[in-house]
Amino acid sequence: MLLTPDDVPYDNALVGKPLEEMGYVWYFPRTSTEINVGLGFQMNKEPVPLVDRLREDVSGRPEFDGAELAEINGEADKLGAALGLRRPLDSMVAPGYVTVGCNAGTTHPVSGKGIRGAAVTGYSAGKYGAKAVHGDEDGFISEADLWDHNYFVYAEHGLGTRIASKDPYNIAASEAGMANVRAAVALLPEAEITDVVSSEEDSFGVRNVANLASGVVKNAWSLFRDDRFDELDTSKREVLETLADFIATRRYADQLEHQYANYPDDRDEFFRWRDERDALDAQLNDRLGVSGAETKY
Ligand SMILES: Cc1cc2nc3c(=O)[nH]c(=O)nc-3n(C[C@H](O)[C@H](O)[C@H](O)COP(=O)(O)OP(=O)(O)OC[C@H]3O[C@@H](n4cnc5c(N)ncnc54)[C@H](O)[C@@H]3O)c2cc1C
């Protein structure tokens, strides 16, 4: 947390800049002079020396000239942690055990946001954990007794389903590399990007592929017109391949969402459900050319 001597010019915005290894640097202003500055990278890639990169980034910025590190309880206000950018666990219960939040994998696999997932799963665990204990007749709280927690998170509430259906974009982006991801972000319509990073129920991207393509063409044309296409920093062929992969990924994401929305309300059906889901995973991996130890799950 940096305290700047003067107001920053982006106190009403969230600033994100690409970093190597699928990472990004952020400046999130709390007020116009209190800026949460940080960075992260995807940990299945080569490690990035975080402190060095952050120093490199902020030392060139005029608004941080003379800035000081904020303190909390007499110590520097700084924090770091690793987050699992993955889909939620297939099942979040075991005998006598319910898991929630980061431990249940309910962090958004693209944005890393996890507070909403922690809140929803915490609510569910409390409600259905208590129900299982109150209804207990044999002194043993089994997986089946706690199954309502899974069913709530995936089917009834649906947040787990929405988060799981964003995970294919994380896999596709890891395969495409940062330059192509930046290019895709510059070309895709805004509604599509919003949909990928959202976990809202009413967020859906451009409805059909024809409209998606026309949005891409519009953005590409405006880059050409302003003579900025070369700023994409990658070849046109690679951009086209990345966009084709994006469309294929979106199709799998839709199928995956449908699969998770039909999460079984009964543990006995779970293994059939999981086999079907694994078959969808295999199709996506085939399409993206991910195999063996490279597969995410
Ligand atoms: C740098 C950073 C920025 C983030 N930004 C955002 C954001 O902008 N928006 C957003 O939605 N999410 C954000 N997240 C993610 C969000 O913080 C987490 O997803 C969320 O806090 C998960 O909540 P949780 O309750 O599952 O786990 P936590 O908040 O990690 O809580 C777990 C708690 O358990 C305690 N604990 C661990 N082991 C034990 C033990 N053995 N006994 C007792 N206690 C124990 C820990 O000390 C901790 O207090 C960010 C995360 C990081 C690291």
The ligand as an SDF file (V2000), in Angstrom:
LIG
                    3D

 53 58  0  0  0  0  0  0  0  0999 V2000
   -3.1350  -10.1440   -3.1290 C   0  0  0  0  0  0  0  0  0  0  0  0
   -4.5500  -10.6480   -3.2480 C   0  0  0  0  0  0  0  0  0  0  0  0
   -5.5290   -9.8320   -3.7950 C   0  0  0  0  0  0  0  0  0  0  0  0
   -6.8660  -10.2780   -3.8730 C   0  0  0  0  0  0  0  0  0  0  0  0
   -7.8230   -9.4510   -4.3940 N   0  0  0  0  0  0  0  0  0  0  0  0
   -9.1050   -9.8520   -4.4130 C   0  0  0  0  0  0  0  0  0  0  0  0
  -10.1330   -8.9760   -4.8840 C   0  0  0  0  0  0  0  0  0  0  0  0
   -9.8730   -7.8310   -5.2690 O   0  0  0  0  0  0  0  0  0  0  0  0
  -11.4140   -9.4370   -4.8890 N   0  0  0  0  0  0  0  0  0  0  0  0
  -11.7360  -10.6980   -4.4760 C   0  0  0  0  0  0  0  0  0  0  0  0
  -12.9330  -11.0830   -4.5280 O   0  0  0  0  0  0  0  0  0  0  0  0
  -10.7850  -11.5470   -4.0380 N   0  0  0  0  0  0  0  0  0  0  0  0
   -9.4790  -11.1600   -3.9920 C   0  0  0  0  0  0  0  0  0  0  0  0
   -8.5210  -12.0200   -3.5370 N   0  0  0  0  0  0  0  0  0  0  0  0
   -8.9080  -13.3940   -3.1800 C   0  0  0  0  0  0  0  0  0  0  0  0
   -9.5780  -13.4360   -1.8040 C   0  0  0  0  0  0  0  0  0  0  0  0
   -8.7630  -12.7600   -0.8700 O   0  0  0  0  0  0  0  0  0  0  0  0
   -9.7390  -14.9110   -1.3910 C   0  0  0  0  0  0  0  0  0  0  0  0
  -10.3140  -15.6370   -2.4400 O   0  0  0  0  0  0  0  0  0  0  0  0
  -10.6310  -14.9950   -0.1580 C   0  0  0  0  0  0  0  0  0  0  0  0
  -10.0530  -14.2730    0.8990 O   0  0  0  0  0  0  0  0  0  0  0  0
  -10.8200  -16.4630    0.2270 C   0  0  0  0  0  0  0  0  0  0  0  0
  -11.4920  -16.5140    1.4600 O   0  0  0  0  0  0  0  0  0  0  0  0
  -11.3550  -17.7970    2.3840 P   0  0  0  0  0  0  0  0  0  0  0  0
  -12.2290  -17.5250    3.5620 O   0  0  0  0  0  0  0  0  0  0  0  0
  -11.5760  -19.0200    1.5910 O   0  0  0  0  0  0  0  0  0  0  0  0
   -9.8310  -17.8820    2.7990 O   0  0  0  0  0  0  0  0  0  0  0  0
   -8.9230  -16.8040    3.6150 P   0  0  0  0  0  0  0  0  0  0  0  0
   -9.4460  -15.3890    3.4690 O   0  0  0  0  0  0  0  0  0  0  0  0
   -7.5160  -17.1000    3.1890 O   0  0  0  0  0  0  0  0  0  0  0  0
   -9.1570  -17.2320    5.1130 O   0  0  0  0  0  0  0  0  0  0  0  0
   -8.5770  -18.3830    5.6570 C   0  0  0  0  0  0  0  0  0  0  0  0
   -8.2460  -18.0560    7.1000 C   0  0  0  0  0  0  0  0  0  0  0  0
   -7.9010  -19.2620    7.7630 O   0  0  0  0  0  0  0  0  0  0  0  0
   -6.7900  -19.0070    8.5970 C   0  0  0  0  0  0  0  0  0  0  0  0
   -6.1280  -20.3030    8.8450 N   0  0  0  0  0  0  0  0  0  0  0  0
   -5.3490  -21.0210    7.9960 C   0  0  0  0  0  0  0  0  0  0  0  0
   -4.9420  -22.1560    8.5790 N   0  0  0  0  0  0  0  0  0  0  0  0
   -5.4870  -22.1790    9.8040 C   0  0  0  0  0  0  0  0  0  0  0  0
   -5.4530  -23.1210   10.8900 C   0  0  0  0  0  0  0  0  0  0  0  0
   -4.7560  -24.2570   10.8000 N   0  0  0  0  0  0  0  0  0  0  0  0
   -6.1230  -22.8170   12.0050 N   0  0  0  0  0  0  0  0  0  0  0  0
   -6.8420  -21.6460   12.1010 C   0  0  0  0  0  0  0  0  0  0  0  0
   -6.9140  -20.7340   11.1120 N   0  0  0  0  0  0  0  0  0  0  0  0
   -6.2550  -21.0110    9.9890 C   0  0  0  0  0  0  0  0  0  0  0  0
   -5.9660  -18.0230    7.8100 C   0  0  0  0  0  0  0  0  0  0  0  0
   -5.0840  -17.3010    8.6490 O   0  0  0  0  0  0  0  0  0  0  0  0
   -7.0430  -17.1180    7.2210 C   0  0  0  0  0  0  0  0  0  0  0  0
   -7.3900  -16.0550    8.0940 O   0  0  0  0  0  0  0  0  0  0  0  0
   -7.1970  -11.5860   -3.4300 C   0  0  0  0  0  0  0  0  0  0  0  0
   -6.2000  -12.3870   -2.8800 C   0  0  0  0  0  0  0  0  0  0  0  0
   -4.8920  -11.9300   -2.7810 C   0  0  0  0  0  0  0  0  0  0  0  0
   -3.8590  -12.8260   -2.1580 C   0  0  0  0  0  0  0  0  0  0  0  0
  1  2  1  0
  2  3  1  0
  2 52  2  0
  3  4  2  0
  4  5  1  0
  4 50  1  0
  5  6  2  0
  6  7  1  0
  6 13  1  0
  7  8  2  0
  7  9  1  0
  9 10  1  0
 10 11  2  0
 10 12  1  0
 12 13  2  0
 13 14  1  0
 14 15  1  0
 14 50  1  0
 15 16  1  0
 16 17  1  0
 16 18  1  0
 18 19  1  0
 18 20  1  0
 20 21  1  0
 20 22  1  0
 22 23  1  0
 23 24  1  0
 24 25  2  0
 24 26  1  0
 24 27  1  0
 27 28  1  0
 28 29  2  0
 28 30  1  0
 28 31  1  0
 31 32  1  0
 32 33  1  0
 33 34  1  0
 33 48  1  0
 34 35  1  0
 35 36  1  0
 35 46  1  0
 36 37  1  0
 36 45  1  0
 37 38  2  0
 38 39  1  0
 39 40  1  0
 39 45  2  0
 40 41  1  0
 40 42  2  0
 42 43  1  0
 43 44  2  0
 44 45  1  0
 46 47  1  0
 46 48  1  0
 48 49  1  0
 50 51  2  0
 51 52  1  0
 52 53  1  0
M  END
$$$$
